[in-house]
């Protein structure tokens, strides 16, 4: 069971990294460091959006932006960390 817990924990960690990468890319777009007219940049944005939207969009329905800042990634990452803790407690005994 330890290997299963470790695999799930690694996948959760990778998904948290993808969320952080998506946030960083969105900031780069806002500050005009990254231009979405570039095809490679557009592909990266679309890939990250497809990877994070299934989790982020349902949470965004219930969590409004605070002061114009979307805190959905923070809430999702906290939820993933709680899930990671539960996985370790349930599967590694």
Secondary structure, DSSP 8 states (H G I E B T S, - for coil): -HHHHHHHHHHHHHHHHHHHHHHHHHHHHHTTSS-TTSHHHHHHHHHHHHHHHHHHHHHHHHS--BTTB--HHHHHHHHHHHHHHHHHHHH--
